[in-house]
């Protein structure tokens, strides 16, 4: 991941903060994430009476700098985007989290098939070292934020189609993964426009 830094590109955040008056360019670039607004309007029965929002849960010994960084990022995300069904993101004090197959990975997400269940994601942050400084520190924190953005992109894929995991072949899974990588990079780049460091 690239270090977070001020970009020379145009900053879109003044319009992005207003959900009703979003920049057309930003809306196009983040189309998947903004689609949650349309889905909520089209299928109100799916969301009525359900909890919404983005919730964070941290393991007890997660580094304070990681905690601060992720909290600030998610506070900003809540201002920008809708989370029509509550998703809880767990930040783990481990180097990896496990998939259901037992394989280690840096992050994962679960989108339930049952109507009364809620999705959740887990992100490993245990390999962050407090001794990191400068660009190395920024790179590591930005990579954690990209993992959060990546799993939230899968959340939005699930929001737009709650059965998306059930009917995918290998090629479709690769496409969804490429899409999540793209959106994770985009959202962290947008965030970098308003912060010199993560």
Protein Blocks (a to p, Z undefined) as FASTA:
>chain_A
ZZddddfbdcfklmmmpmklccfklmmmmmmmmmmmmmmmmmmmlmgopaedjdddddfk
lcfklmmmmmmmmmmmmmmpccfbacdddddfbfbdcdfkopacfbdcdddfbfkbccdd
dddfklpcfkbgcjllmmmmmmmmmmmmmmmmmmmmmmmomklmmmccfklmmmmmmmmm
mmmmmmmmmmmmmpcbZZ
